[in-house]
Amino acid sequence: MIKNVLLVGVGGQGTILTSKILSSGLVKLGYDVKMSEIHGMAQRGGSVTTQIRYGDKVYSPSICTGEADLVAAFEKVEAVRWLPQLKKGGTLIINDYEIYSLPVLIGKENYPDGILEDLQDRIKEVKVVDAAGIAERIGNIKTQNIVLLGALVKALGLEKLEWTELIKENVPAKLQGINLKAFQAGLGC
Amino acid sequence: MKRLMIGNEAIARGAYEAGATVATAYPGTPSTEIVSNFARNEGVYAEWSPNEKVAVEVAAGASIGGARTLVAMKHVGVNVAADPLYTFAYTGVTGGLVIVSADDPGMHSSQNEQDNRGYGRFAKIPVIEPSDSQEAKDFTKLAFDLSEQFDTPVMLRITTRLAHSQTLVEEGERLAIPLKEYKKDAPKYVMLPAFARSRHIEVEKRMQALAEYAETSELNRIEWNDPDLGIITSGVVYQYVKEALPEASVLKLGMTNPLPMGLIKEFASKVKRLVVIEELEPVIEEQIKAHGISCEGKELFTLLGEYSPELLETVFKGKKPGSYGLESQIPPRPPLLCPGCPHRGVFYTLNKMKLIVTGDIGCYTLGALSPLEGMDTCICMGSSIGASIGLEKARGEKFAKRLVAVIGDSTFVHSGITPLIDMVYNQGTSTVIILDNDTTAMTGHQDHPATGLTITKAPTKKLDIEALVKAVGIPNVRIVDPLNLPQLKEALEEELKRREPSVIIAKRPCVLINKQKTTDKYYVDSELCKGCKLCLKVGCTGVSFMDQEKVAVMNDNCAGCGLCPQVCTFDAIKRVEG
């Protein structure tokens, strides 16, 4: 059985770091893992995705349309943009957080209302996480990606692994404590 | 223990394990992480070269000097390096030499999607294509052996999907490969016509020997399944085949030049239907057909973009039932210059002055997009200056009064110097702006000759761009702050008037690496704001004017660069005092 996990967000939100920690954990659990990330021009404020596939034996590093078992959206509009990747019956984790792109900021386009309600209507398994709010309460909004990592680990049923060391290895020493708190908070979502 | 690595890191590891001691590159997505990773090893030499031609020449010298050498670049970089490459293919090597070509099907971050497997046939060098990170490491090691065994540079051809996908790799020990002896050998290394003629004979012999090797090499293998469908494929597309068509028999080619025609014939004879699946050009397919073997290929598959398991499933099995559709309209999220980016001031001004702008390759190519729209052309690295000369020669000196070439500092060093010499030599009169942000920003902030730091961040002699420009004979050179709009406009007006070439160096570090970052904050005085939206012309996410609002608003994205206050005619955007 292969599991497909898609992380989507906006350049600068830490989706790649989250994918890296999650992938390392999956390797420790003994899975074959492939993770695909595309860098380059899209990172300049653009929409970014990373794809993780794991199981006994994984071939393709990329996930087909409609085959993601789990989509973790770090931003609401990105959830909608990448929704066609989600498998029918799959789970959507969505950060209740908005980042306005330039066309929205200059009033050329509207940021849609009611995204959460619309998604909850259409999809059975939707988990809304206030990762930004949680991260802010903990003391650093930038840890919202680790809050989402916690939520991802829980949704994938991977709590049995000791994630603490992996998180410590991947964040700056002085931010280890706050990131571990963020992870715990995410697990509790 | 196995570890996840992107393909690029695995190639660096493979070169290290193979005992390579020299590596050269010019940064370019998706190849950059190969040599930046290699440089982290102890006891090796690595460099950012000024461009790919120099990188291959330095690598050739290192190989002639007896060292195993790696040289890496993006696909279009091989065009720059093609001259030394083609003739180094004649001389052959002393220490093994592997050249990595990182192609970009789908153009994630490139100006074209050329298929560099074509170089293998054209330059008569072997081409090897790994399909995951483990193979990237293993094939790199093997490529060094083949290079020395067959006395040839070897091309390792990868694509973005392999370069930037992490898959598991088992690390090995580094081989102790001694430096080979340096021997004078003019008939092999001095490519005078008489010597080159005899080397060409060796090249043809070598290609025959390699074709024989290909027949039994571990690089090429048949995986038998159902003989009703036989697939010939290479690179990461192999993974898509295994994913989408698990029932098919597969001939996986790890070496795509020269092809193992005997093996291909044998495979073809045992399968009912033969299909070649390769991204971009029909490199394998055409050669197979030329050998009289019938197969299907590009009549089923596109010449464009990246393939996927999904594409294969659609071609062979028809479309799957859909998943969730896009039911609502959502706003696009295009890439754009960062808040605080110094390039923004330049493109705002170029647009406002309605100038003709020949552009170049870098983050600043985004200056072509709305609302800045400050660029007319962008072809390849260094092309801005040459294109500007050509425009002037075609349309006359009056046209050049409105003509500006725009080029980044790293790109200028890469290939902007020779066209600037042409502008002086052949009496162009237009103006060149060098956008000097003190780094190679687009590819992730690599150093270059004008930053004064090497690939390992060690201090080195810093190239003085201003002195260089003066030395080639540009009579008018001035340095401006690209975020000081009046200064920039005045400089442009004065320099464009002259009947001589001018260079304006727009100097300010990239906002992402600027150590003297401003802490200035700005706000909009809603009394003074007339809602004219002029501030939106700078195309920055730091200032917003959303639907129901009557006035502009500064938001958290603002980097405090102070550009939009200069644009506001009502002085409504003010700095927070204190």
Interface residues (C-beta under 8 A of the other chain):
Chain A: V10 G11 K20 S23 S24 V27 D32 V33 K34 M35 S36 E37 I38 H39 G40 M41 A42 Q43 R44 G45 G46 S47 V58 Y59 S60 P61 S62 C64 T65 G66 E67 V77 E78 V80 R81 L83 P84 Q85 L86 K87 K88 Y100 S101 L102 P103 V104 L105 I106 G107 E109 N110 Y111 P112 D118 R122 I123
Chain B: K2 R3 L4 I6 T29 P30 H108 S109 D132 T160 R161 H164 S165 Q166 T167 L168 V236 Q239 Y240 K242 E243 A244 S308 P309 E310 E313 K320 G322 S323 Y324 G325 L326 E327 S328 Q329 I330 P331 P332 R333 P334 P335 L336 L337 C338 C363 L366 P371 M442 G444 K533 L536 G539 T541 V543 S544 F545 M546 D547 E549 N555
